[in-house]
Amino acid sequence: MRWDAPALLAEPAETRPRIERTAVIRVHGALTCYEVQARAALERTADGWSVSPYRGCAQGCRYCSVRRGHRHLGLDSGADFDSRIVVRTNVVRRLRADLASRWDGEHVTVGVAGDCYQGAEEIYRLMPGVIAALREAGAPFTVYTKSTLILRDADLLAAAPGAGVVVSIAFVDDRVRRSVEPGAPGAQKRLELVAELNERGVPSGVAMAPILPLLTDSPDQLAATVRRVAAAGAVSVAPQVLRLPPGAREWYLAWVEEHHPALAARYEELYGGGPDAEPGYVRGVTGQVLQLAARYGMGPTRPEQPLPLALPAHPQLTLL
C-alpha cells in the first residue's frame, strides 16, 4: 500500500468532532489519522486486559462490533470508522507504565478496538514496541488480526514465550469477503499466514468469527472453512456467530438491505432480542463447527499453547 506524505488539516473549531479538539490530525492518502496521547494503555475486560494501539479500522468490515466507539468521539460508526483512525502514539510508554503499576499477571489481548496490523501500522510502527513491553514484563498475550503485516514482527513474537496469534477466518467464500470485508486480505492469504506463523514458531489459531447467518452458515460452507483451517495447521479454532450491537447493527443491516434484501426480515427475527442471534441458532451453528473441528483433530484450544476460546469482550477504551 502506498501512502502519500502526511498533510495537516485545520477546520473551524465549532464544526469539528470532539476528537479533533485534542488530536493532531494527519492525512495519509484516503486515511485520516487522529494522533492522541492516551491516559492509559491497559484496559480491564471480562477476560483479563486489553491494549489497542488503534481505534477504527481501514479494513472496513461491515460487521465490526466496536464501531459504536467512534460515536463517542463525534464521528460516525460507518464510513468514519473505516477511514478515520485514532492512533495512540504514546501507547508503548503508557503500556510499560501500566504493566509496572496496574497489571496483575492476567492475559492481555492486543487489538480489540481496531486491527493492530492495519495499514496505519505501516506508518506508525507501534507494534514492535508493544510486543517488547509485553515480553519484558513476562505477560502472556494474544494478538488478533487479519493482516499479513504481522509477519514483519514474527521473530519478535516467536521470542516472546507467552505470545500467540489468532487470525480471523470466518468463511472462505471470497465473493462474500469482497463485499463485507473489502479492505481485508482474502481467506487464502490468511490461511497461508496461519501456516507461516506456526512454521516460524508463533502459535497461531483461528477465530471463525463472525459466521454470518444465511450467508456463510450452511453445513457445506462450515465444513469447507474448518477443513482448510485444519490444513493450514491452526492450533485452535473458535467459532462465533455474528453479533450486532448498536453501531454495527445499523451499518451491517443497511448492507443486507442493499445486497440481500430477501434476507432482511429473517435478520430482524434472528436479532429481535438484542445484539446476539437467537440462542438456539447460535448453539446449532457453533456446535456444528466444534464437531467438525474435533473430526479434524482440532479443539477450541490446545493444552500446550492455550489460546482464548472466543473473541474477547470489547470495552469502551480510554483514549485521552
C-alpha positions as CSV (number, residue, x, y, z in Angstrom):
1,M,0.0,0.0,0.0
2,R,1.4,3.4,-0.9
3,W,1.0,6.3,1.5
4,D,1.3,10.0,0.4
5,A,3.2,12.4,2.6
6,P,1.0,13.5,5.5
7,A,-0.7,16.8,5.5
8,L,-2.1,18.7,8.4
9,L,-5.8,19.6,8.5
10,A,-7.4,22.6,10.1
11,E,-11.1,23.3,10.4
12,P,-13.2,25.9,12.4
13,A,-13.4,24.6,16.0
14,E,-17.2,24.8,16.1
15,T,-17.5,22.3,13.2
16,R,-15.0,19.8,14.5
17,P,-15.8,16.4,16.0
18,R,-14.9,16.1,19.7
19,I,-11.8,14.1,19.0
20,E,-10.3,16.9,17.0
21,R,-10.1,19.2,20.0
22,T,-7.1,17.3,21.4
23,A,-5.8,15.3,18.5
24,V,-3.1,16.1,15.9
25,I,-4.7,15.3,12.6
26,R,-2.7,13.9,9.7
27,V,-4.0,12.7,6.3
28,H,-2.3,9.8,4.6
29,G,-4.0,9.4,1.2
30,A,-7.6,8.3,1.9
31,L,-6.9,7.8,5.6
32,T,-7.2,10.4,8.3
33,C,-5.3,9.7,11.5
34,Y,-6.0,11.4,14.8
35,E,-2.9,11.2,16.9
36,V,-3.7,11.3,20.6
37,Q,-2.0,10.9,23.9
38,A,-3.7,8.1,25.9
39,R,-4.1,8.3,29.6
40,A,-3.8,4.6,29.9
41,A,-2.8,1.7,27.6
42,L,-4.2,-1.4,29.5
43,E,-7.9,-1.7,29.8
44,R,-9.7,-4.1,32.0
45,T,-12.0,-6.6,30.2
46,A,-14.1,-9.6,31.3
47,D,-11.3,-11.8,30.0
48,G,-8.3,-10.0,31.6
49,W,-6.7,-7.0,30.0
50,S,-6.5,-5.5,26.5
51,V,-4.4,-3.0,24.7
52,S,-5.2,-1.4,21.3
53,P,-2.8,1.0,19.5
54,Y,-5.6,2.0,17.1
55,R,-9.3,2.7,17.3
56,G,-11.2,2.3,14.0
57,C,-10.0,0.1,11.1
58,A,-9.4,0.7,7.4
59,Q,-10.2,-3.0,6.6
60,G,-13.8,-1.8,6.6
61,C,-15.6,-4.9,7.8
62,R,-19.3,-4.2,7.8
63,Y,-20.0,-6.2,10.9
64,C,-17.2,-4.9,13.2
65,S,-18.7,-4.9,16.7
66,V,-16.7,-2.0,18.1
67,R,-18.0,0.6,15.6
68,R,-20.1,2.3,18.2
69,G,-17.0,3.7,19.9
70,H,-16.5,6.2,17.2
71,R,-19.7,7.9,18.1
72,H,-18.2,8.9,21.5
73,L,-15.5,10.8,19.6
74,G,-18.0,12.8,17.5
75,L,-17.5,10.5,14.4
76,D,-20.0,8.2,12.8
77,S,-19.8,4.4,13.1
78,G,-20.0,3.8,9.4
79,A,-17.6,5.4,6.9
80,D,-15.7,7.3,9.6
81,F,-14.8,4.1,11.4
82,D,-13.3,2.8,8.2
83,S,-11.4,6.0,7.2
84,R,-10.7,8.0,10.4
85,I,-8.3,6.1,12.7
86,V,-7.4,7.1,16.2
87,V,-3.7,6.5,16.8
88,R,-2.5,6.2,20.4
89,T,1.1,7.5,19.7
90,N,2.3,7.1,23.3
91,V,0.9,3.6,23.7
92,V,4.3,1.9,24.3
93,R,5.3,4.3,27.0
94,R,1.9,4.1,28.7
95,L,1.9,0.3,28.4
96,R,5.2,0.0,30.2
97,A,4.0,2.1,33.0
98,D,0.7,0.2,33.3
99,L,2.5,-3.2,33.3
100,A,4.6,-2.0,36.1
101,S,1.9,-0.4,38.2
102,R,-1.5,-2.0,37.3
103,W,-1.0,-5.3,35.6
104,D,-1.9,-8.3,37.8
105,G,-0.5,-11.2,35.8
106,E,-3.6,-11.9,33.7
107,H,-3.8,-12.4,30.0
108,V,-3.5,-9.4,27.7
109,T,-5.4,-9.2,24.4
110,V,-4.0,-7.0,21.7
111,G,-6.0,-5.3,19.0
112,V,-9.7,-5.3,20.1
113,A,-10.6,-1.7,19.0
114,G,-9.1,-2.0,15.5
115,D,-6.7,-4.4,13.8
116,C,-3.3,-3.6,15.2
117,Y,-1.7,-4.5,11.9
118,Q,-4.0,-2.5,9.6
119,G,-2.4,0.0,7.2
120,A,-1.8,2.7,9.8
121,E,0.8,0.4,11.4
122,E,2.9,0.7,8.3
123,I,3.2,4.4,9.2
124,Y,3.4,4.4,13.0
125,R,5.1,1.1,13.7
126,L,3.8,0.8,17.2
127,M,3.5,-2.9,17.5
128,P,7.2,-3.8,17.9
129,G,7.3,-1.6,21.0
130,V,4.1,-3.2,22.3
131,I,5.4,-6.7,21.8
132,A,8.7,-5.8,23.5
133,A,7.0,-4.2,26.5
134,L,4.7,-7.3,27.0
135,R,7.7,-9.7,26.5
136,E,9.9,-7.8,29.0
137,A,7.1,-7.9,31.6
138,G,6.5,-11.6,31.1
139,A,2.9,-11.0,30.1
140,P,1.0,-13.7,28.3
141,F,-0.7,-12.1,25.3
142,T,-2.7,-12.9,22.1
143,V,-2.7,-10.7,19.0
144,Y,-5.9,-10.7,17.0
145,T,-5.5,-9.7,13.3
146,K,-6.5,-10.4,9.7
147,S,-3.4,-8.7,8.3
148,T,-0.3,-10.3,6.8
149,L,1.7,-7.3,8.0
150,I,2.1,-9.2,11.3
151,L,4.8,-11.3,9.5
152,R,7.1,-8.3,9.8
153,D,7.2,-9.0,13.6
154,A,7.1,-12.8,13.5
155,D,10.6,-13.0,15.0
156,L,9.7,-10.7,17.9
157,L,6.6,-12.8,18.6
158,A,8.5,-16.0,18.4
159,A,10.9,-14.7,21.0
160,A,8.1,-13.9,23.5
161,P,7.3,-17.0,25.5
162,G,3.7,-16.0,26.3
163,A,2.7,-14.8,22.8
164,G,0.1,-16.3,20.5
165,V,-1.8,-15.1,17.4
166,V,-5.5,-15.6,16.4
167,V,-6.3,-14.9,12.8
168,S,-9.9,-14.2,11.9
169,I,-11.1,-16.5,9.1
170,A,-14.9,-16.8,9.3
171,F,-15.5,-18.2,5.8
172,V,-13.7,-19.0,2.6
173,D,-16.2,-17.6,0.1
174,D,-14.2,-14.8,-1.5
175,R,-17.3,-13.2,-3.1
176,V,-18.7,-12.6,0.4
177,R,-15.4,-11.4,1.6
178,R,-15.1,-8.7,-1.2
179,S,-18.4,-7.3,-0.2
180,V,-18.4,-7.5,3.6
181,E,-14.6,-7.3,4.3
182,P,-13.5,-5.0,1.5
183,G,-10.1,-4.0,3.0
184,A,-9.1,-7.4,4.4
185,P,-6.9,-10.0,2.7
186,G,-8.6,-12.9,1.2
187,A,-9.1,-16.2,3.1
188,Q,-6.3,-17.9,1.2
189,K,-3.8,-15.3,2.3
190,R,-4.9,-15.6,5.9
191,L,-4.7,-19.3,5.8
192,E,-1.2,-19.0,4.5
193,L,-0.5,-16.5,7.2
194,V,-1.5,-19.1,9.9
195,A,0.7,-21.7,8.4
196,E,3.7,-19.4,8.1
197,L,3.4,-18.1,11.7
198,N,3.3,-21.6,13.1
199,E,6.3,-22.6,10.9
200,R,8.2,-19.6,12.4
201,G,7.4,-20.6,15.9
202,V,4.4,-18.4,16.6
203,P,1.5,-20.5,17.8
204,S,-1.5,-19.4,15.7
205,G,-5.1,-20.3,15.9
206,V,-8.2,-19.2,14.0
207,A,-11.3,-17.3,15.1
208,M,-14.2,-18.4,12.9
209,A,-15.8,-15.1,13.5
210,P,-18.2,-13.9,12.6
211,I,-20.2,-16.6,11.0
212,L,-22.9,-14.7,9.0
213,P,-26.4,-16.1,9.3
214,L,-27.9,-17.2,6.0
215,L,-24.8,-16.2,4.1
216,T,-21.9,-18.4,5.4
217,D,-23.6,-20.8,7.8
218,S,-24.6,-23.7,5.6
219,P,-23.1,-27.1,6.5
220,D,-21.1,-27.2,3.3
221,Q,-19.6,-23.7,4.0
222,L,-18.8,-24.5,7.6
223,A,-17.2,-27.8,6.6
224,A,-15.1,-26.1,3.8
225,T,-13.8,-23.5,6.2
226,V,-12.9,-25.9,9.0
227,R,-11.2,-28.3,6.6
228,R,-9.0,-25.5,5.2
229,V,-8.2,-24.1,8.7
230,A,-7.1,-27.6,9.8
231,A,-5.0,-28.0,6.6
232,A,-3.3,-24.7,7.4
233,G,-2.1,-26.1,10.8
234,A,-4.1,-23.9,13.1
235,V,-3.5,-24.8,16.7
236,S,-7.1,-24.0,17.7
237,V,-10.4,-22.9,16.2
238,A,-13.1,-20.9,18.0
239,P,-16.5,-20.2,16.3
240,Q,-18.5,-17.1,16.9
241,V,-21.8,-16.1,15.3
242,L,-22.3,-12.5,14.2
243,R,-23.1,-10.0,16.9
244,L,-24.9,-6.8,16.1
245,P,-24.5,-4.2,18.9
246,P,-25.5,-0.6,18.2
247,G,-23.3,0.9,15.6
248,A,-22.5,-2.4,13.9
249,R,-26.2,-3.2,13.7
250,E,-27.2,-0.2,11.6
251,W,-24.2,-0.4,9.3
252,Y,-24.5,-4.2,8.7
253,L,-28.2,-4.3,8.3
254,A,-28.1,-1.5,5.7
255,W,-25.7,-3.7,3.8
256,V,-28.1,-6.6,4.0
257,E,-30.9,-4.5,2.7
258,E,-28.8,-3.3,-0.2
259,H,-27.2,-6.6,-1.2
260,H,-29.5,-9.3,0.2
261,P,-33.0,-7.7,0.6
262,A,-34.7,-11.1,0.7
263,L,-32.8,-11.9,4.0
264,A,-33.7,-8.6,5.8
265,A,-36.9,-9.9,7.5
266,R,-35.1,-13.1,8.8
267,Y,-32.3,-11.0,10.2
268,E,-34.9,-8.9,12.1
269,E,-36.3,-12.1,13.6
270,L,-32.9,-13.5,14.5
271,Y,-31.7,-10.3,16.2
272,G,-35.0,-9.1,17.5
273,G,-33.9,-9.7,21.1
274,G,-30.7,-7.6,21.0
275,P,-27.1,-7.9,19.7
276,D,-27.0,-11.7,19.8
277,A,-28.8,-14.0,17.5
278,E,-31.4,-16.4,18.8
279,P,-29.7,-18.7,21.4
280,G,-30.9,-21.9,19.6
281,Y,-29.4,-20.8,16.3
282,V,-26.1,-19.9,17.9
283,R,-25.9,-23.2,19.7
284,G,-26.6,-25.1,16.5
285,V,-24.0,-23.3,14.4
286,T,-21.2,-23.3,17.0
287,G,-21.9,-27.0,17.7
288,Q,-21.5,-27.9,14.1
289,V,-18.2,-26.1,13.9
290,L,-16.8,-27.7,17.1
291,Q,-17.9,-31.2,15.8
292,L,-16.1,-30.5,12.5
293,A,-13.0,-29.2,14.4
294,A,-12.9,-32.4,16.5
295,R,-13.1,-34.5,13.3
296,Y,-10.0,-32.8,12.0
297,G,-8.1,-33.1,15.3
298,M,-8.6,-29.5,16.5
299,G,-10.3,-28.2,19.6
300,P,-11.1,-24.7,20.9
301,T,-7.6,-24.8,22.5
302,R,-4.5,-27.0,22.5
303,P,-3.2,-27.6,26.0
304,E,0.5,-26.9,25.3
305,Q,-0.4,-23.5,23.8
306,P,-3.7,-22.3,25.1
307,L,-5.4,-19.5,23.2
308,P,-8.7,-17.8,24.1
309,L,-11.8,-19.9,23.2
310,A,-13.7,-16.9,21.9
311,L,-13.1,-13.3,20.9
312,P,-12.7,-11.1,23.9
313,A,-15.3,-8.7,25.1
314,H,-14.8,-5.2,23.7
315,P,-14.6,-2.5,26.4
316,Q,-15.1,1.2,25.9
317,L,-11.4,2.1,25.8
318,T,-9.9,5.2,27.3
319,L,-8.3,7.2,24.6
320,L,-7.3,10.5,26.0
